[in-house]
Amino acid sequence: MTLKWPWYSVPDQYVKHYAFLIISVLWLVPIMFNRHYTTFGYIVNFMWADWLFMKWCQIQIRKQDEKDRLNKLKHLKGDWENDE
């Protein structure tokens, strides 16, 4: 699965992470620093956070794919040792 911004959808297992990030960027950060976004500021920060989350998802998916590949190889290696 390739994720290309802005035409990607958030994977099901990361929906809570995504919601927390968007809420944090759009509401919690301005409240913490006593700042207010303009409409343009909301758009830019949303796009930045969305792009950043997509990159994080790509890394997580690659890690999981590599972990699955290594587990498959270990399983195959274990089968070969048992046959000999």
N, C-alpha and C positions, 0 to 999 in steps of 0.2 A: 504494500500500500504506500503510495507516495502522497505526501501532503504538499500542496502548492497553495500558497497564500494568494489571494483571499478566498479561493474556491476549495476550502477544505471544511470538513465537519469535525467537531470535537469527538474523539473516540469515547465510547460509553464509559469506560473505566476512569476517564479523566474529567468527567463533567463537574464533579464537586470541586476539583482543583481549579477548573476554569472559572466557575462561579465565584469562588473565593478571590481569585486574582482580579477579576473585573470589578467586583464590589470594593476590593481594597484600592485599586487604582482610581476608580471614579468617585468613591465616597470617603473611604477611611483616610487616605493620604491627605486630601485637602482639609479634612477636619483636624487631623493631627498637626498640620502646619499652619492652620488658620488662614487658608487661601481659598480662593474661589476660581473655578475654571470659567472661561468664556465658552460659547458654543463651539468655537474652533478648538479650544483646549480640550473639551470633552472628546471631540472627534479624533484629534491627534493622539491623545492618551489612550483611547480605546484601540485605535489602529496599532499603536506601538505595543500595547499589552497583548493584543491578539496575535501579532506577528511573533512576539517573544514566546508566547505560549506554544505556538505552532512549532517553533524551533526546539523547544523543550520536549514536545511530544515526539518529534522526529528522533531525537536522541534516545528517549525512553523506548521507542519502538525498535530502534536498531539494537539497543542493549538486550531487549527481550528476544529478538530474533537470533542474536548471537548466542545467548544463553540456551535457547531451544536447540540451535544447531550443535552446540557442544554437548548437550545432554544426549542428543541423538547419536553423536559419535561415540560417547562413552558407553551408551547402551549397545551399540554395534560391536565395540571393542570387547565388551564383557561377553557377548554372545560368541565371539570368535575364540576367546580363551576357554569357554566351557566346552566347545566342540572338540578341542585338541586334546 
